[in-house]
Amino acid sequence: MRVIVVGGGVLGASAAFHLAGLGAETRLVARAALGLPADLAPYALR
């Protein structure tokens, strides 16, 4: 399954993380602002 999550706030980052944990291929789309929870997502999956 492929999923696009729109919004890199706490809810969007959490949704992308949990969907990836279930095996979905996820893409996270967020505005370009440093400090969003989505900035940490690549490190949480290591």
N, C-alpha and C positions, 0 to 999 in steps of 0.2 A: 504494500500500500504506500502511496506517496501522498504526503500532506504538506500544505503550505500554511504556516501559522503567521498571521498578521498581528504585529504588536510585540515589542520586545520588553514590555514591562514584566512585573513579577508573574502575572497570570500567563502571558504568552510564553515566557521562558520555561515556566513550569509545565505548561501543556506540551511544548516541544520536547522537553526532557522525558516526560512520561510516555509520550508516543514513541519516541526513539527507543525507550526501554522495552516497549512492546513489539519492536521490530520494524516500525514504520520508518520510511526514508523521509526525513523532515527537512524543510527549509524554513528559516525564520526571517521574516521581513520586518524591519524596524527602521525608524528614522535614524539618521546619522548623528547620534549624540553619545558622547562618552559617558560612562557610568551607569548604563542600563544593565539590568540583570542579564540580558542577552549577551553581554560582553563576556560573561563567565561561562556560558554554555559549552564552548569547545573544551574547556578545561575540566568540566564536570564529567564528561564522558570518557576520560582517559583511564 
